[in-house]
Amino acid sequence: MLKFLIFILFFNSLQLFCQDNLGFKFGAGISSITKSYNNSNDSMEIKSSFSKNNNPAFSNNFGLYYLSKISEKSLIGLEFLINTTRDRIRVDYTEMYSNGTIISQIKYLDKKNITYFRIPLYYGYKIQKFSINAGINAQFALRSKGRAKGESISNSNVSKIDRKERKLKIDGYDFGPSFGLTYYFSEEISFEINYYNGLNNLTFLINNEKWKNKQLLLGFCYNLM
């Protein structure tokens, strides 16, 4: 009798395990660290103009995912990923007198790179070969770096700007919602598109500035079992 009960428990566990999937995924796309400001300190004599133009930056992630089927159309997903967020911004700052005479001008390309350990947890609802996914992400910075390169012009004197940061002055974590769509090409292979919107203000040294992560990725997934 005991052997029969053990067999039943083992068989049910095997059936439950077979409903789950463990796999590998790789994604690539674009990202940015959006910035908002509370400006400005213009006086009657001196005016300033300030612009930052975001350029799409290459982004990627890779790692393992685990899917648990909780009903015929519903699933829960958990992932462990190495994620890279990159940012490219062209900065143009001009300071001038009220009569239009330029005092100084600064132009440079600002690049930032943050590598995270990301843990997404999400719910998926399947419609035929598609799954609509929504969930929450927690991510922890493993390393970061930045570089600003350009030139500064003051009183007709031109000086080069080449400033490197081996570690950005940012919080070590980020969190926020993600939304996605998965297409199941076969039992082993699927493709996905995911959007992540970070909620944490990454920088903690600039009082009038906020940094937020945003990322859009296309992914390839392969079931290992």
Biotite code that builds the C-alpha atoms (Angstrom):
import biotite.structure as struc

atoms = struc.array([
    struc.Atom([0.000, 0.000, 0.000], chain_id="A", res_id=1, res_name="MET", atom_name="CA", element="C"),
    struc.Atom([2.825, 2.396, 0.920], chain_id="A", res_id=2, res_name="LEU", atom_name="CA", element="C"),
    struc.Atom([4.621, 1.660, -2.368], chain_id="A", res_id=3, res_name="LYS", atom_name="CA", element="C"),
    struc.Atom([1.389, 2.332, -4.255], chain_id="A", res_id=4, res_name="PHE", atom_name="CA", element="C"),
    struc.Atom([0.946, 5.724, -2.532], chain_id="A", res_id=5, res_name="LEU", atom_name="CA", element="C"),
    struc.Atom([4.571, 6.645, -3.282], chain_id="A", res_id=6, res_name="ILE", atom_name="CA", element="C"),
    struc.Atom([4.035, 5.708, -6.927], chain_id="A", res_id=7, res_name="PHE", atom_name="CA", element="C"),
    struc.Atom([0.877, 7.886, -7.123], chain_id="A", res_id=8, res_name="ILE", atom_name="CA", element="C"),
    struc.Atom([2.676, 10.870, -5.557], chain_id="A", res_id=9, res_name="LEU", atom_name="CA", element="C"),
    struc.Atom([5.626, 10.434, -7.907], chain_id="A", res_id=10, res_name="PHE", atom_name="CA", element="C"),
    struc.Atom([3.354, 10.143, -10.957], chain_id="A", res_id=11, res_name="PHE", atom_name="CA", element="C"),
    struc.Atom([1.388, 13.295, -10.010], chain_id="A", res_id=12, res_name="ASN", atom_name="CA", element="C"),
    struc.Atom([4.607, 15.228, -9.383], chain_id="A", res_id=13, res_name="SER", atom_name="CA", element="C"),
    struc.Atom([5.935, 14.136, -12.765], chain_id="A", res_id=14, res_name="LEU", atom_name="CA", element="C"),
    struc.Atom([2.740, 15.308, -14.458], chain_id="A", res_id=15, res_name="GLN", atom_name="CA", element="C"),
    struc.Atom([2.972, 18.681, -12.712], chain_id="A", res_id=16, res_name="LEU", atom_name="CA", element="C"),
    struc.Atom([6.646, 19.058, -13.635], chain_id="A", res_id=17, res_name="PHE", atom_name="CA", element="C"),
    struc.Atom([5.888, 18.256, -17.276], chain_id="A", res_id=18, res_name="CYS", atom_name="CA", element="C"),
    struc.Atom([3.521, 21.219, -17.359], chain_id="A", res_id=19, res_name="GLN", atom_name="CA", element="C"),
    struc.Atom([6.445, 23.523, -16.548], chain_id="A", res_id=20, res_name="ASP", atom_name="CA", element="C"),
    struc.Atom([9.171, 24.801, -18.849], chain_id="A", res_id=21, res_name="ASN", atom_name="CA", element="C"),
    struc.Atom([12.752, 25.771, -18.167], chain_id="A", res_id=22, res_name="LEU", atom_name="CA", element="C"),
    struc.Atom([14.552, 27.591, -20.945], chain_id="A", res_id=23, res_name="GLY", atom_name="CA", element="C"),
    struc.Atom([17.172, 30.045, -22.163], chain_id="A", res_id=24, res_name="PHE", atom_name="CA", element="C"),
    struc.Atom([16.453, 33.447, -23.682], chain_id="A", res_id=25, res_name="LYS", atom_name="CA", element="C"),
    struc.Atom([18.322, 36.234, -25.427], chain_id="A", res_id=26, res_name="PHE", atom_name="CA", element="C"),
    struc.Atom([16.967, 39.703, -26.186], chain_id="A", res_id=27, res_name="GLY", atom_name="CA", element="C"),
    struc.Atom([18.209, 42.789, -28.015], chain_id="A", res_id=28, res_name="ALA", atom_name="CA", element="C"),
    struc.Atom([16.701, 46.213, -28.595], chain_id="A", res_id=29, res_name="GLY", atom_name="CA", element="C"),
    struc.Atom([16.945, 49.852, -27.516], chain_id="A", res_id=30, res_name="ILE", atom_name="CA", element="C"),
    struc.Atom([17.074, 51.633, -24.177], chain_id="A", res_id=31, res_name="SER", atom_name="CA", element="C"),
    struc.Atom([17.429, 55.082, -22.654], chain_id="A", res_id=32, res_name="SER", atom_name="CA", element="C"),
    struc.Atom([17.783, 56.773, -19.302], chain_id="A", res_id=33, res_name="ILE", atom_name="CA", element="C"),
    struc.Atom([15.250, 59.568, -19.576], chain_id="A", res_id=34, res_name="THR", atom_name="CA", element="C"),
    struc.Atom([15.989, 62.748, -17.628], chain_id="A", res_id=35, res_name="LYS", atom_name="CA", element="C"),
    struc.Atom([13.718, 65.497, -16.347], chain_id="A", res_id=36, res_name="SER", atom_name="CA", element="C"),
    struc.Atom([14.802, 68.841, -14.872], chain_id="A", res_id=37, res_name="TYR", atom_name="CA", element="C"),
    struc.Atom([13.694, 71.710, -12.755], chain_id="A", res_id=38, res_name="ASN", atom_name="CA", element="C"),
    struc.Atom([15.423, 74.645, -14.470], chain_id="A", res_id=39, res_name="ASN", atom_name="CA", element="C"),
    struc.Atom([16.503, 77.599, -14.551], chain_id="A", res_id=40, res_name="SER", atom_name="CA", element="C"),
    struc.Atom([18.531, 80.456, -13.093], chain_id="A", res_id=41, res_name="ASN", atom_name="CA", element="C"),
    struc.Atom([18.326, 83.129, -15.801], chain_id="A", res_id=42, res_name="ASP", atom_name="CA", element="C"),
    struc.Atom([18.876, 86.738, -14.815], chain_id="A", res_id=43, res_name="SER", atom_name="CA", element="C"),
    struc.Atom([17.967, 89.863, -16.786], chain_id="A", res_id=44, res_name="MET", atom_name="CA", element="C"),
    struc.Atom([21.557, 90.205, -18.068], chain_id="A", res_id=45, res_name="GLU", atom_name="CA", element="C"),
    struc.Atom([22.467, 86.570, -18.775], chain_id="A", res_id=46, res_name="ILE", atom_name="CA", element="C"),
    struc.Atom([20.307, 83.944, -20.456], chain_id="A", res_id=47, res_name="LYS", atom_name="CA", element="C"),
    struc.Atom([20.948, 80.247, -20.995], chain_id="A", res_id=48, res_name="SER", atom_name="CA", element="C"),
    struc.Atom([19.567, 77.637, -23.358], chain_id="A", res_id=49, res_name="SER", atom_name="CA", element="C"),
    struc.Atom([19.859, 73.948, -22.611], chain_id="A", res_id=50, res_name="PHE", atom_name="CA", element="C"),
    struc.Atom([18.873, 70.935, -24.698], chain_id="A", res_id=51, res_name="SER", atom_name="CA", element="C"),
    struc.Atom([19.375, 67.195, -24.493], chain_id="A", res_id=52, res_name="LYS", atom_name="CA", element="C"),
    struc.Atom([18.497, 64.954, -27.417], chain_id="A", res_id=53, res_name="ASN", atom_name="CA", element="C"),
    struc.Atom([18.144, 61.245, -26.745], chain_id="A", res_id=54, res_name="ASN", atom_name="CA", element="C"),
    struc.Atom([19.589, 58.895, -29.345], chain_id="A", res_id=55, res_name="ASN", atom_name="CA", element="C"),
    struc.Atom([18.486, 55.229, -29.360], chain_id="A", res_id=56, res_name="PRO", atom_name="CA", element="C"),
    struc.Atom([21.135, 53.047, -27.722], chain_id="A", res_id=57, res_name="ALA", atom_name="CA", element="C"),
    struc.Atom([21.668, 49.298, -28.184], chain_id="A", res_id=58, res_name="PHE", atom_name="CA", element="C"),
    struc.Atom([20.487, 47.181, -25.257], chain_id="A", res_id=59, res_name="SER", atom_name="CA", element="C"),
    struc.Atom([20.412, 43.453, -24.527], chain_id="A", res_id=60, res_name="ASN", atom_name="CA", element="C"),
    struc.Atom([19.780, 40.726, -21.983], chain_id="A", res_id=61, res_name="ASN", atom_name="CA", element="C"),
    struc.Atom([20.223, 36.963, -21.611], chain_id="A", res_id=62, res_name="PHE", atom_name="CA", element="C"),
    struc.Atom([19.511, 34.310, -19.014], chain_id="A", res_id=63, res_name="GLY", atom_name="CA", element="C"),
    struc.Atom([17.095, 31.612, -17.862], chain_id="A", res_id=64, res_name="LEU", atom_name="CA", element="C"),
    struc.Atom([13.320, 31.591, -17.609], chain_id="A", res_id=65, res_name="TYR", atom_name="CA", element="C"),
    struc.Atom([10.876, 29.299, -15.812], chain_id="A", res_id=66, res_name="TYR", atom_name="CA", element="C"),
    struc.Atom([7.223, 29.020, -16.861], chain_id="A", res_id=67, res_name="LEU", atom_name="CA", element="C"),
    struc.Atom([4.579, 27.317, -14.729], chain_id="A", res_id=68, res_name="SER", atom_name="CA", element="C"),
    struc.Atom([1.245, 26.511, -16.352], chain_id="A", res_id=69, res_name="LYS", atom_name="CA", element="C"),
    struc.Atom([-1.530, 27.181, -13.822], chain_id="A", res_id=70, res_name="ILE", atom_name="CA", element="C"),
    struc.Atom([-4.442, 26.528, -16.199], chain_id="A", res_id=71, res_name="SER", atom_name="CA", element="C"),
    struc.Atom([-5.117, 25.848, -19.858], chain_id="A", res_id=72, res_name="GLU", atom_name="CA", element="C"),
    struc.Atom([-4.636, 29.531, -20.735], chain_id="A", res_id=73, res_name="LYS", atom_name="CA", element="C"),
    struc.Atom([-2.756, 30.995, -17.769], chain_id="A", res_id=74, res_name="SER", atom_name="CA", element="C"),
    struc.Atom([0.895, 30.833, -16.750], chain_id="A", res_id=75, res_name="LEU", atom_name="CA", element="C"),
    struc.Atom([3.327, 32.363, -14.289], chain_id="A", res_id=76, res_name="ILE", atom_name="CA", element="C"),
    struc.Atom([6.835, 33.302, -15.461], chain_id="A", res_id=77, res_name="GLY", atom_name="CA", element="C"),
    struc.Atom([10.013, 33.887, -13.465], chain_id="A", res_id=78, res_name="LEU", atom_name="CA", element="C"),
    struc.Atom([13.310, 34.916, -15.068], chain_id="A", res_id=79, res_name="GLU", atom_name="CA", element="C"),
    struc.Atom([16.929, 35.410, -14.027], chain_id="A", res_id=80, res_name="PHE", atom_name="CA", element="C"),
    struc.Atom([18.658, 37.714, -16.497], chain_id="A", res_id=81, res_name="LEU", atom_name="CA", element="C"),
    struc.Atom([21.827, 39.700, -17.066], chain_id="A", res_id=82, res_name="ILE", atom_name="CA", element="C"),
    struc.Atom([20.562, 42.960, -18.544], chain_id="A", res_id=83, res_name="ASN", atom_name="CA", element="C"),
    struc.Atom([22.472, 45.890, -20.060], chain_id="A", res_id=84, res_name="THR", atom_name="CA", element="C"),
    struc.Atom([20.899, 49.337, -20.277], chain_id="A", res_id=85, res_name="THR", atom_name="CA", element="C"),
    struc.Atom([22.673, 51.938, -22.403], chain_id="A", res_id=86, res_name="ARG", atom_name="CA", element="C"),
    struc.Atom([22.017, 55.623, -22.952], chain_id="A", res_id=87, res_name="ASP", atom_name="CA", element="C"),
    struc.Atom([23.256, 58.149, -25.560], chain_id="A", res_id=88, res_name="ARG", atom_name="CA", element="C"),
    struc.Atom([22.416, 61.855, -25.225], chain_id="A", res_id=89, res_name="ILE", atom_name="CA", element="C"),
    struc.Atom([23.710, 64.852, -27.168], chain_id="A", res_id=90, res_name="ARG", atom_name="CA", element="C"),
    struc.Atom([23.987, 67.904, -24.909], chain_id="A", res_id=91, res_name="VAL", atom_name="CA", element="C"),
    struc.Atom([24.018, 71.517, -26.131], chain_id="A", res_id=92, res_name="ASP", atom_name="CA", element="C"),
    struc.Atom([24.346, 74.287, -23.523], chain_id="A", res_id=93, res_name="TYR", atom_name="CA", element="C"),
    struc.Atom([24.669, 77.951, -24.493], chain_id="A", res_id=94, res_name="THR", atom_name="CA", element="C"),
    struc.Atom([25.057, 80.935, -22.165], chain_id="A", res_id=95, res_name="GLU", atom_name="CA", element="C"),
    struc.Atom([24.582, 84.451, -23.583], chain_id="A", res_id=96, res_name="MET", atom_name="CA", element="C"),
    struc.Atom([23.939, 88.081, -22.693], chain_id="A", res_id=97, res_name="TYR", atom_name="CA", element="C"),
    struc.Atom([20.441, 89.478, -23.179], chain_id="A", res_id=98, res_name="SER", atom_name="CA", element="C"),
    struc.Atom([21.617, 91.218, -26.381], chain_id="A", res_id=99, res_name="ASN", atom_name="CA", element="C"),
    struc.Atom([22.415, 87.817, -27.948], chain_id="A", res_id=100, res_name="GLY", atom_name="CA", element="C"),
    struc.Atom([26.207, 87.841, -27.481], chain_id="A", res_id=101, res_name="THR", atom_name="CA", element="C"),
    struc.Atom([27.366, 84.294, -26.659], chain_id="A", res_id=102, res_name="ILE", atom_name="CA", element="C"),
    struc.Atom([29.449, 83.940, -23.502], chain_id="A", res_id=103, res_name="ILE", atom_name="CA", element="C"),
    struc.Atom([30.123, 80.210, -23.668], chain_id="A", res_id=104, res_name="SER", atom_name="CA", element="C"),
    struc.Atom([28.894, 77.087, -25.441], chain_id="A", res_id=105, res_name="GLN", atom_name="CA", element="C"),
    struc.Atom([29.265, 73.429, -24.508], chain_id="A", res_id=106, res_name="ILE", atom_name="CA", element="C"),
    struc.Atom([28.510, 70.495, -26.818], chain_id="A", res_id=107, res_name="LYS", atom_name="CA", element="C"),
    struc.Atom([29.185, 66.843, -26.015], chain_id="A", res_id=108, res_name="TYR", atom_name="CA", element="C"),
    struc.Atom([27.927, 63.278, -26.403], chain_id="A", res_id=109, res_name="LEU", atom_name="CA", element="C"),
    struc.Atom([27.081, 61.670, -23.070], chain_id="A", res_id=110, res_name="ASP", atom_name="CA", element="C"),
    struc.Atom([27.127, 57.837, -22.934], chain_id="A", res_id=111, res_name="LYS", atom_name="CA", element="C"),
    struc.Atom([26.074, 55.660, -20.005], chain_id="A", res_id=112, res_name="LYS", atom_name="CA", element="C"),
    struc.Atom([26.156, 51.895, -19.521], chain_id="A", res_id=113, res_name="ASN", atom_name="CA", element="C"),
    struc.Atom([24.590, 49.940, -16.631], chain_id="A", res_id=114, res_name="ILE", atom_name="CA", element="C"),
    struc.Atom([24.661, 46.139, -16.253], chain_id="A", res_id=115, res_name="THR", atom_name="CA", element="C"),
    struc.Atom([21.889, 44.724, -14.053], chain_id="A", res_id=116, res_name="TYR", atom_name="CA", element="C"),
    struc.Atom([20.893, 41.390, -12.593], chain_id="A", res_id=117, res_name="PHE", atom_name="CA", element="C"),
    struc.Atom([17.176, 41.454, -13.422], chain_id="A", res_id=118, res_name="ARG", atom_name="CA", element="C"),
    struc.Atom([14.408, 39.283, -11.926], chain_id="A", res_id=119, res_name="ILE", atom_name="CA", element="C"),
    struc.Atom([11.069, 39.632, -13.763], chain_id="A", res_id=120, res_name="PRO", atom_name="CA", element="C"),
    struc.Atom([7.933, 37.984, -12.347], chain_id="A", res_id=121, res_name="LEU", atom_name="CA", element="C"),
    struc.Atom([4.860, 38.067, -14.586], chain_id="A", res_id=122, res_name="TYR", atom_name="CA", element="C"),
    struc.Atom([1.479, 36.585, -15.451], chain_id="A", res_id=123, res_name="TYR", atom_name="CA", element="C"),
    struc.Atom([0.724, 35.416, -18.984], chain_id="A", res_id=124, res_name="GLY", atom_name="CA", element="C"),
    struc.Atom([-2.609, 34.754, -20.688], chain_id="A", res_id=125, res_name="TYR", atom_name="CA", element="C"),
    struc.Atom([-2.498, 32.543, -23.796], chain_id="A", res_id=126, res_name="LYS", atom_name="CA", element="C"),
    struc.Atom([-4.611, 33.131, -26.882], chain_id="A", res_id=127, res_name="ILE", atom_name="CA", element="C"),
    struc.Atom([-3.885, 30.399, -29.439], chain_id="A", res_id=128, res_name="GLN", atom_name="CA", element="C"),
    struc.Atom([-0.144, 30.776, -30.231], chain_id="A", res_id=129, res_name="LYS", atom_name="CA", element="C"),
    struc.Atom([0.229, 34.087, -28.388], chain_id="A", res_id=130, res_name="PHE", atom_name="CA", element="C"),
    struc.Atom([0.675, 35.028, -24.750], chain_id="A", res_id=131, res_name="SER", atom_name="CA", element="C"),
    struc.Atom([-0.022, 38.511, -23.335], chain_id="A", res_id=132, res_name="ILE", atom_name="CA", element="C"),
    struc.Atom([2.287, 39.128, -20.360], chain_id="A", res_id=133, res_name="ASN", atom_name="CA", element="C"),
    struc.Atom([2.347, 41.704, -17.561], chain_id="A", res_id=134, res_name="ALA", atom_name="CA", element="C"),
    struc.Atom([4.406, 41.796, -14.388], chain_id="A", res_id=135, res_name="GLY", atom_name="CA", element="C"),
    struc.Atom([6.946, 43.488, -12.155], chain_id="A", res_id=136, res_name="ILE", atom_name="CA", element="C"),
    struc.Atom([10.758, 43.645, -12.393], chain_id="A", res_id=137, res_name="ASN", atom_name="CA", element="C"),
    struc.Atom([13.406, 44.051, -9.714], chain_id="A", res_id=138, res_name="ALA", atom_name="CA", element="C"),
    struc.Atom([16.976, 44.664, -10.858], chain_id="A", res_id=139, res_name="GLN", atom_name="CA", element="C"),
    struc.Atom([20.292, 45.224, -9.125], chain_id="A", res_id=140, res_name="PHE", atom_name="CA", element="C"),
    struc.Atom([23.281, 47.018, -10.638], chain_id="A", res_id=141, res_name="ALA", atom_name="CA", element="C"),
    struc.Atom([26.382, 44.863, -11.104], chain_id="A", res_id=142, res_name="LEU", atom_name="CA", element="C"),
    struc.Atom([28.525, 47.542, -12.744], chain_id="A", res_id=143, res_name="ARG", atom_name="CA", element="C"),
    struc.Atom([28.224, 50.906, -14.486], chain_id="A", res_id=144, res_name="SER", atom_name="CA", element="C"),
    struc.Atom([30.307, 53.379, -16.447], chain_id="A", res_id=145, res_name="LYS", atom_name="CA", element="C"),
    struc.Atom([29.961, 56.583, -18.425], chain_id="A", res_id=146, res_name="GLY", atom_name="CA", element="C"),
    struc.Atom([31.797, 58.904, -20.798], chain_id="A", res_id=147, res_name="ARG", atom_name="CA", element="C"),
    struc.Atom([31.168, 62.467, -21.979], chain_id="A", res_id=148, res_name="ALA", atom_name="CA", element="C"),
    struc.Atom([33.096, 63.606, -25.066], chain_id="A", res_id=149, res_name="LYS", atom_name="CA", element="C"),
    struc.Atom([32.885, 66.930, -26.940], chain_id="A", res_id=150, res_name="GLY", atom_name="CA", element="C"),
    struc.Atom([34.088, 70.521, -26.733], chain_id="A", res_id=151, res_name="GLU", atom_name="CA", element="C"),
    struc.Atom([33.647, 73.755, -24.802], chain_id="A", res_id=152, res_name="SER", atom_name="CA", element="C"),
    struc.Atom([33.928, 77.226, -26.390], chain_id="A", res_id=153, res_name="ILE", atom_name="CA", element="C"),
    struc.Atom([34.473, 80.287, -24.196], chain_id="A", res_id=154, res_name="SER", atom_name="CA", element="C"),
    struc.Atom([35.719, 83.684, -25.460], chain_id="A", res_id=155, res_name="ASN", atom_name="CA", element="C"),
    struc.Atom([36.731, 82.030, -28.762], chain_id="A", res_id=156, res_name="SER", atom_name="CA", element="C"),
    struc.Atom([38.880, 79.531, -26.856], chain_id="A", res_id=157, res_name="ASN", atom_name="CA", element="C"),
    struc.Atom([38.100, 75.903, -27.652], chain_id="A", res_id=158, res_name="VAL", atom_name="CA", element="C"),
    struc.Atom([38.844, 73.149, -25.150], chain_id="A", res_id=159, res_name="SER", atom_name="CA", element="C"),
    struc.Atom([38.171, 69.424, -25.491], chain_id="A", res_id=160, res_name="LYS", atom_name="CA", element="C"),
    struc.Atom([35.871, 67.506, -23.143], chain_id="A", res_id=161, res_name="ILE", atom_name="CA", element="C"),
    struc.Atom([36.656, 63.854, -22.438], chain_id="A", res_id=162, res_name="ASP", atom_name="CA", element="C"),
    struc.Atom([35.330, 62.862, -19.047], chain_id="A", res_id=163, res_name="ARG", atom_name="CA", element="C"),
    struc.Atom([35.173, 59.190, -18.018], chain_id="A", res_id=164, res_name="LYS", atom_name="CA", element="C"),
    struc.Atom([33.308, 57.654, -15.080], chain_id="A", res_id=165, res_name="GLU", atom_name="CA", element="C"),
    struc.Atom([34.281, 54.154, -14.019], chain_id="A", res_id=166, res_name="ARG", atom_name="CA", element="C"),
    struc.Atom([31.260, 53.971, -11.750], chain_id="A", res_id=167, res_name="LYS", atom_name="CA", element="C"),
    struc.Atom([28.122, 56.070, -12.087], chain_id="A", res_id=168, res_name="LEU", atom_name="CA", element="C"),
    struc.Atom([26.722, 57.818, -9.024], chain_id="A", res_id=169, res_name="LYS", atom_name="CA", element="C"),
    struc.Atom([23.416, 55.944, -9.046], chain_id="A", res_id=170, res_name="ILE", atom_name="CA", element="C"),
    struc.Atom([21.243, 53.806, -6.808], chain_id="A", res_id=171, res_name="ASP", atom_name="CA", element="C"),
    struc.Atom([22.178, 50.142, -6.924], chain_id="A", res_id=172, res_name="GLY", atom_name="CA", element="C"),
    struc.Atom([18.665, 48.962, -7.752], chain_id="A", res_id=173, res_name="TYR", atom_name="CA", element="C"),
    struc.Atom([15.663, 49.707, -9.947], chain_id="A", res_id=174, res_name="ASP", atom_name="CA", element="C"),
    struc.Atom([12.114, 48.369, -10.176], chain_id="A", res_id=175, res_name="PHE", atom_name="CA", element="C"),
    struc.Atom([9.062, 48.806, -12.355], chain_id="A", res_id=176, res_name="GLY", atom_name="CA", element="C"),
    struc.Atom([6.379, 47.181, -14.508], chain_id="A", res_id=177, res_name="PRO", atom_name="CA", element="C"),
    struc.Atom([6.915, 45.338, -17.771], chain_id="A", res_id=178, res_name="SER", atom_name="CA", element="C"),
    struc.Atom([4.539, 44.373, -20.564], chain_id="A", res_id=179, res_name="PHE", atom_name="CA", element="C"),
    struc.Atom([5.084, 41.893, -23.360], chain_id="A", res_id=180, res_name="GLY", atom_name="CA", element="C"),
    struc.Atom([3.781, 39.655, -26.089], chain_id="A", res_id=181, res_name="LEU", atom_name="CA", element="C"),
    struc.Atom([5.090, 36.132, -26.816], chain_id="A", res_id=182, res_name="THR", atom_name="CA", element="C"),
    struc.Atom([4.573, 34.117, -29.999], chain_id="A", res_id=183, res_name="TYR", atom_name="CA", element="C"),
    struc.Atom([5.048, 30.337, -29.675], chain_id="A", res_id=184, res_name="TYR", atom_name="CA", element="C"),
    struc.Atom([6.592, 29.185, -32.940], chain_id="A", res_id=185, res_name="PHE", atom_name="CA", element="C"),
    struc.Atom([6.843, 25.585, -31.698], chain_id="A", res_id=186, res_name="SER", atom_name="CA", element="C"),
    struc.Atom([7.019, 23.670, -28.409], chain_id="A", res_id=187, res_name="GLU", atom_name="CA", element="C"),
    struc.Atom([10.711, 24.525, -28.109], chain_id="A", res_id=188, res_name="GLU", atom_name="CA", element="C"),
    struc.Atom([10.993, 27.971, -29.742], chain_id="A", res_id=189, res_name="ILE", atom_name="CA", element="C"),
    struc.Atom([9.199, 31.245, -29.078], chain_id="A", res_id=190, res_name="SER", atom_name="CA", element="C"),
    struc.Atom([9.729, 34.934, -29.853], chain_id="A", res_id=191, res_name="PHE", atom_name="CA", element="C"),
    struc.Atom([8.791, 37.898, -27.700], chain_id="A", res_id=192, res_name="GLU", atom_name="CA", element="C"),
    struc.Atom([8.666, 41.668, -27.421], chain_id="A", res_id=193, res_name="ILE", atom_name="CA", element="C"),
    struc.Atom([8.953, 43.331, -23.990], chain_id="A", res_id=194, res_name="ASN", atom_name="CA", element="C"),
    struc.Atom([8.784, 46.898, -22.682], chain_id="A", res_id=195, res_name="TYR", atom_name="CA", element="C"),
    struc.Atom([10.173, 47.877, -19.263], chain_id="A", res_id=196, res_name="TYR", atom_name="CA", element="C"),
    struc.Atom([9.514, 51.174, -17.484], chain_id="A", res_id=197, res_name="ASN", atom_name="CA", element="C"),
    struc.Atom([11.693, 51.853, -14.422], chain_id="A", res_id=198, res_name="GLY", atom_name="CA", element="C"),
    struc.Atom([10.149, 53.785, -11.529], chain_id="A", res_id=199, res_name="LEU", atom_name="CA", element="C"),
    struc.Atom([13.155, 54.504, -9.344], chain_id="A", res_id=200, res_name="ASN", atom_name="CA", element="C"),
    struc.Atom([15.058, 57.791, -9.615], chain_id="A", res_id=201, res_name="ASN", atom_name="CA", element="C"),
    struc.Atom([18.523, 56.396, -10.342], chain_id="A", res_id=202, res_name="LEU", atom_name="CA", element="C"),
    struc.Atom([20.643, 59.430, -9.564], chain_id="A", res_id=203, res_name="THR", atom_name="CA", element="C"),
    struc.Atom([20.957, 60.629, -5.960], chain_id="A", res_id=204, res_name="PHE", atom_name="CA", element="C"),
    struc.Atom([23.459, 63.487, -6.230], chain_id="A", res_id=205, res_name="LEU", atom_name="CA", element="C"),
    struc.Atom([21.638, 65.927, -8.556], chain_id="A", res_id=206, res_name="ILE", atom_name="CA", element="C"),
    struc.Atom([18.762, 67.564, -6.675], chain_id="A", res_id=207, res_name="ASN", atom_name="CA", element="C"),
    struc.Atom([16.922, 69.052, -9.674], chain_id="A", res_id=208, res_name="ASN", atom_name="CA", element="C"),
    struc.Atom([17.295, 66.036, -11.993], chain_id="A", res_id=209, res_name="GLU", atom_name="CA", element="C"),
    struc.Atom([15.570, 62.634, -12.269], chain_id="A", res_id=210, res_name="LYS", atom_name="CA", element="C"),
    struc.Atom([16.805, 59.578, -14.197], chain_id="A", res_id=211, res_name="TRP", atom_name="CA", element="C"),
    struc.Atom([14.428, 56.797, -15.237], chain_id="A", res_id=212, res_name="LYS", atom_name="CA", element="C"),
    struc.Atom([15.144, 53.525, -17.097], chain_id="A", res_id=213, res_name="ASN", atom_name="CA", element="C"),
    struc.Atom([13.187, 52.646, -20.245], chain_id="A", res_id=214, res_name="LYS", atom_name="CA", element="C"),
    struc.Atom([13.814, 49.607, -22.458], chain_id="A", res_id=215, res_name="GLN", atom_name="CA", element="C"),
    struc.Atom([12.245, 47.856, -25.454], chain_id="A", res_id=216, res_name="LEU", atom_name="CA", element="C"),
    struc.Atom([13.565, 44.386, -26.367], chain_id="A", res_id=217, res_name="LEU", atom_name="CA", element="C"),
    struc.Atom([12.909, 41.696, -28.956], chain_id="A", res_id=218, res_name="LEU", atom_name="CA", element="C"),
    struc.Atom([13.734, 38.222, -27.665], chain_id="A", res_id=219, res_name="GLY", atom_name="CA", element="C"),
    struc.Atom([14.380, 34.627, -28.697], chain_id="A", res_id=220, res_name="PHE", atom_name="CA", element="C"),
    struc.Atom([13.441, 31.833, -26.254], chain_id="A", res_id=221, res_name="CYS", atom_name="CA", element="C"),
    struc.Atom([14.348, 28.154, -26.317], chain_id="A", res_id=222, res_name="TYR", atom_name="CA", element="C"),
    struc.Atom([12.901, 25.491, -24.002], chain_id="A", res_id=223, res_name="ASN", atom_name="CA", element="C"),
    struc.Atom([15.600, 23.332, -22.433], chain_id="A", res_id=224, res_name="LEU", atom_name="CA", element="C"),
    struc.Atom([13.025, 21.003, -20.838], chain_id="A", res_id=225, res_name="MET", atom_name="CA", element="C"),
])
